[in-house]
Amino acid sequence: MTADTAGGIGIRTAVSAPVTRTSELIDLSQSSLRRDRGAILKRYSWLLRFLVPLFVLAVWQVGSQLGFISPRKLAPPALVVDAAIELLQSGDLQTALRVSLLRAATGLAWGISIGLSIGVIAGLSRLGDQIFDSSLQMIRTIPFIALIPLFIVWFGIDDAPKIILVAVACIFPVYLNTYAGVRNVDPKLLEVGRTFGLSRLAIIFQIILPNALPGVLVGVRYAMGTSLLALVAAEQINAASGLGYLIMNASNEIRTDIVIVGVMLYALLGLSVDMIIRGVEALLLPWRVTVVSK
């Protein structure tokens, strides 16, 4: 009976052991597959970002060659490349790009500075909230394009109204996100700071502002995109230089190839500023964890 019992135990052990090993092999196989897939996606992630633009470009080129797209209404990619080379050789493209970047950067710097300052004041102070928030909320609903005629009357037709228009357009994204970031700081963190005897100023700079920084950077990111939108509107009215001026002149001459070159430059500028702010976020917020489905 003892032998039977031992034999039974041996049989059960022999039967159950492979099941355990099999389950482990399955888990290791799935984990290996996930790692391999993640490595492949990481290696070719740059290519995945260009799949949709390349597909659109291919459809555009094929449609132009087959006659489905009129070259007068939409120049084919080959003509667009020729137009870009023509503008580069003449120097018009470099000059327009330099002027536009200077206007956008100056207006963006003023807009971020004003929006950040007012957002911090209104977020930290009840008096500041009462003074600034309601007024800015009313002004925010006014389309900045509607201010162009007034700015021309007030500031003339040189660079001043264009820079001010960009600054005004950039104030509100920075203000709203800064205000929300400051107001949404966890009260428990503030209580911890008071418990450790931190002063009001120390709580602001060591607790409130670092925790509000993600919201501030979101506002800056929106503002950088908005600065390009405002610049497009500003440079197409009473302008003698810049990308908007270049596009407007090409539109008057029905040069869709040059118009597309300008539009693509705006798109590349938008992509560039987005990549810059992503880099700044990674540098200033290394503790943030990004959740991405694999």
C-alpha positions as CSV (number, residue, x, y, z in Angstrom):
1,M,0.0,0.0,0.0
2,T,2.9,2.3,0.7
3,A,4.4,1.4,-2.6
4,D,1.1,2.2,-4.3
5,T,0.9,5.5,-2.5
6,A,4.4,6.3,-3.5
7,G,3.7,5.2,-7.0
8,G,0.6,7.4,-7.1
9,I,2.5,10.3,-5.8
10,G,5.2,9.7,-8.5
11,I,2.6,9.5,-11.2
12,R,0.9,12.7,-10.0
13,T,4.3,14.5,-9.9
14,A,5.2,13.2,-13.4
15,V,1.9,14.4,-14.8
16,S,1.8,17.8,-13.1
17,A,5.4,18.8,-13.8
18,P,5.1,19.1,-17.5
19,V,2.0,21.3,-17.0
20,T,4.0,23.8,-14.9
21,R,6.8,23.8,-17.4
22,T,4.4,24.3,-20.3
23,S,2.7,27.3,-18.7
24,E,6.1,28.9,-18.0
25,L,7.1,28.4,-21.7
26,I,3.9,30.0,-22.9
27,D,4.5,33.1,-20.7
28,L,8.1,33.4,-21.8
29,S,7.0,33.1,-25.4
30,Q,4.4,35.8,-25.1
31,S,6.9,38.1,-23.3
32,S,9.4,37.5,-26.0
33,L,6.9,38.3,-28.7
34,R,6.0,41.5,-27.0
35,R,9.6,42.5,-26.7
36,D,10.3,41.7,-30.3
37,R,7.3,43.7,-31.4
38,G,8.3,46.6,-29.3
39,A,11.9,46.6,-30.6
40,I,10.6,46.5,-34.2
41,L,8.2,49.4,-33.6
42,K,10.9,51.4,-31.9
43,R,13.4,50.8,-34.7
44,Y,10.9,51.8,-37.4
45,S,8.9,54.4,-35.5
46,W,10.3,57.2,-37.7
47,L,9.0,55.4,-40.8
48,L,5.5,55.0,-39.3
49,R,5.3,58.7,-38.8
50,F,5.7,59.3,-42.5
51,L,3.3,56.6,-43.8
52,V,0.2,58.9,-44.1
53,P,2.1,61.9,-45.7
54,L,3.8,59.5,-48.1
55,F,0.5,57.9,-49.0
56,V,-1.1,61.3,-49.6
57,L,1.9,62.4,-51.7
58,A,1.6,59.2,-53.8
59,V,-2.1,59.7,-54.4
60,W,-1.5,63.4,-55.3
61,Q,1.2,62.5,-57.8
62,V,-0.7,59.7,-59.4
63,G,-3.9,61.8,-59.6
64,S,-2.0,64.6,-61.3
65,Q,-0.4,62.3,-63.8
66,L,-3.7,60.6,-64.7
67,G,-5.4,64.0,-65.1
68,F,-7.8,63.7,-62.2
69,I,-6.2,66.8,-60.6
70,S,-5.9,70.0,-62.6
71,P,-2.4,71.5,-62.4
72,R,-3.9,75.0,-62.4
73,K,-5.9,74.2,-59.3
74,L,-3.3,72.1,-57.6
75,A,0.2,71.8,-58.9
76,P,1.7,68.3,-58.9
77,P,4.6,67.5,-56.5
78,A,7.2,67.8,-59.2
79,L,6.3,71.4,-59.9
80,V,6.2,72.2,-56.2
81,V,9.7,71.0,-55.9
82,D,10.8,73.1,-58.8
83,A,9.1,76.1,-57.3
84,A,10.9,75.5,-54.0
85,I,14.3,75.3,-55.8
86,E,13.4,78.5,-57.7
87,L,12.7,80.4,-54.5
88,L,15.8,79.1,-52.8
89,Q,18.0,80.1,-55.7
90,S,16.5,83.6,-55.8
91,G,16.8,84.0,-52.0
92,D,13.2,84.9,-51.6
93,L,12.4,81.9,-49.5
94,Q,15.2,82.5,-47.0
95,T,14.3,86.1,-46.6
96,A,10.6,85.4,-46.1
97,L,11.4,82.6,-43.6
98,R,13.8,84.7,-41.6
99,V,11.3,87.6,-41.4
100,S,8.4,85.4,-40.4
101,L,10.4,83.5,-37.7
102,L,11.5,86.8,-36.2
103,R,8.0,88.1,-36.0
104,A,6.6,84.8,-34.6
105,A,9.4,84.4,-32.0
106,T,9.1,88.0,-30.8
107,G,5.3,87.8,-30.5
108,L,5.5,84.4,-28.9
109,A,8.0,85.5,-26.3
110,W,5.7,88.5,-25.3
111,G,2.6,86.3,-25.2
112,I,4.2,83.6,-23.1
113,S,5.6,86.1,-20.6
114,I,2.3,88.0,-20.2
115,G,0.1,84.8,-20.1
116,L,2.4,83.1,-17.6
117,S,2.6,86.1,-15.3
118,I,-1.1,86.7,-15.2
119,G,-1.9,83.0,-14.9
120,V,0.4,82.7,-11.8
121,I,-1.0,85.8,-10.2
122,A,-4.7,84.8,-10.9
123,G,-4.0,81.3,-9.8
124,L,-2.3,82.2,-6.5
125,S,-4.3,85.2,-5.5
126,R,-8.1,85.6,-5.1
127,L,-7.7,89.3,-5.8
128,G,-5.7,88.6,-8.9
129,D,-8.4,86.1,-10.0
130,Q,-11.1,88.7,-9.6
131,I,-9.2,91.4,-11.4
132,F,-7.9,89.4,-14.4
133,D,-9.9,86.2,-15.0
134,S,-13.3,87.6,-16.0
135,S,-11.7,90.3,-18.3
136,L,-9.5,87.8,-20.0
137,Q,-12.3,85.3,-20.4
138,M,-14.3,88.0,-22.3
139,I,-11.4,89.1,-24.5
140,R,-10.6,85.4,-25.2
141,T,-13.9,85.0,-27.1
142,I,-13.0,87.7,-29.6
143,P,-11.3,86.2,-32.7
144,F,-7.8,87.7,-33.0
145,I,-8.3,88.1,-36.7
146,A,-11.0,90.6,-36.0
147,L,-8.4,92.8,-34.3
148,I,-6.3,93.3,-37.4
149,P,-8.1,96.4,-38.7
150,L,-7.8,98.1,-35.3
151,F,-4.1,97.2,-34.9
152,I,-3.4,98.6,-38.4
153,V,-5.1,101.9,-37.4
154,W,-3.4,102.0,-34.0
155,F,0.1,100.8,-34.8
156,G,0.5,101.3,-38.5
157,I,1.5,98.8,-41.2
158,D,5.0,97.8,-40.2
159,D,6.0,94.9,-38.0
160,A,4.5,96.2,-34.8
161,P,0.8,95.2,-35.4
162,K,1.9,91.8,-36.6
163,I,4.0,91.1,-33.6
164,I,1.3,92.4,-31.2
165,L,-1.3,90.3,-33.0
166,V,0.8,87.2,-32.4
167,A,1.4,88.1,-28.8
168,V,-2.3,88.6,-28.1
169,A,-3.2,85.3,-29.7
170,C,-0.5,83.5,-27.6
171,I,-1.5,85.0,-24.2
172,F,-4.7,83.0,-23.7
173,P,-3.5,79.4,-24.1
174,V,-0.6,80.1,-21.7
175,Y,-2.8,81.9,-19.2
176,L,-5.6,79.3,-19.2
177,N,-3.3,76.3,-18.7
178,T,-1.1,78.1,-16.2
179,Y,-4.2,79.2,-14.2
180,A,-5.6,75.6,-14.3
181,G,-2.2,74.1,-13.4
182,V,-1.8,76.3,-10.3
183,R,-5.3,75.9,-9.1
184,N,-5.3,72.1,-9.5
185,V,-2.3,71.4,-7.3
186,D,-3.1,68.7,-4.8
187,P,-4.0,70.4,-1.5
188,K,-2.4,67.6,0.4
189,L,1.0,68.7,-1.0
190,L,0.4,72.2,0.3
191,E,-0.5,70.8,3.7
192,V,2.7,68.8,3.7
193,G,4.7,72.0,2.9
194,R,3.0,73.8,5.8
195,T,3.7,70.9,8.1
196,F,7.4,71.1,7.4
197,G,7.3,74.8,8.1
198,L,7.9,76.1,4.5
199,S,7.2,79.7,3.9
200,R,4.6,81.0,1.5
201,L,7.3,81.8,-1.1
202,A,8.9,78.4,-0.6
203,I,5.6,76.6,-1.1
204,I,5.1,78.5,-4.3
205,F,8.5,77.8,-5.8
206,Q,9.0,74.3,-4.4
207,I,5.5,72.8,-4.6
208,I,3.0,74.8,-6.6
209,L,5.0,75.9,-9.7
210,P,6.8,72.5,-10.2
211,N,3.4,70.7,-10.0
212,A,1.8,73.3,-12.4
213,L,4.7,72.9,-14.9
214,P,3.0,70.2,-17.0
215,G,0.0,72.4,-17.5
216,V,2.2,75.4,-18.3
217,L,4.0,73.5,-21.0
218,V,0.7,72.4,-22.5
219,G,-0.2,76.1,-22.8
220,V,3.2,76.9,-24.3
221,R,2.7,74.1,-26.8
222,Y,-0.7,75.5,-27.9
223,A,0.7,79.0,-28.0
224,M,3.5,78.0,-30.3
225,G,1.0,76.6,-32.8
226,T,-1.3,79.6,-32.3
227,S,1.6,81.9,-33.1
228,L,1.9,80.4,-36.6
229,L,-1.9,80.8,-37.2
230,A,-1.8,84.4,-36.1
231,L,1.3,85.0,-38.3
232,V,-0.5,83.6,-41.4
233,A,-3.4,86.1,-40.8
234,A,-1.1,89.0,-40.0
235,E,1.2,88.6,-43.0
236,Q,-1.5,88.4,-45.6
237,I,-2.8,91.9,-44.8
238,N,-0.7,95.0,-45.5
239,A,2.6,93.0,-45.5
240,A,5.6,93.6,-47.7
241,S,7.6,90.5,-46.6
242,G,7.3,87.2,-44.9
243,L,5.8,83.8,-45.8
244,G,2.3,85.2,-45.7
245,Y,3.2,87.9,-48.2
246,L,4.9,85.4,-50.4
247,I,1.8,83.2,-50.4
248,M,-0.6,86.1,-51.1
249,N,1.5,87.3,-54.1
250,A,1.6,83.7,-55.5
251,S,-2.2,83.4,-55.0
252,N,-2.8,86.6,-56.9
253,E,-0.6,85.3,-59.8
254,I,-2.4,81.8,-59.5
255,R,0.9,80.1,-58.7
256,T,-0.4,77.2,-56.7
257,D,3.0,75.6,-56.7
258,I,4.5,78.5,-54.6
259,V,1.3,78.6,-52.5
260,I,1.9,74.9,-51.6
261,V,5.5,75.6,-50.8
262,G,4.5,78.2,-48.3
263,V,1.8,76.0,-46.8
264,M,4.3,73.1,-46.4
265,L,6.8,75.4,-44.8
266,Y,4.1,76.4,-42.2
267,A,3.4,72.7,-41.6
268,L,7.1,72.0,-41.2
269,L,7.4,74.9,-38.8
270,G,4.5,73.6,-36.8
271,L,6.1,70.1,-36.6
272,S,9.4,71.7,-35.6
273,V,8.0,73.7,-32.7
274,D,6.1,70.7,-31.5
275,M,9.2,68.6,-31.5
276,I,11.0,71.4,-29.6
277,I,8.4,71.6,-26.9
278,R,8.4,67.8,-26.6
279,G,12.1,67.9,-26.0
280,V,11.7,70.6,-23.4
281,E,9.0,68.5,-21.6
282,A,11.3,65.5,-21.5
283,L,14.1,67.7,-20.1
284,L,12.0,69.5,-17.5
285,L,9.7,66.6,-16.6
286,P,11.8,63.5,-16.5
287,W,9.6,61.9,-13.7
288,R,6.5,61.8,-15.9
289,V,5.5,58.4,-17.1
290,T,3.8,58.2,-20.5
291,V,1.3,55.3,-20.9
292,V,1.4,53.9,-24.4
293,S,-0.5,50.8,-25.4
294,K,1.8,48.1,-26.8
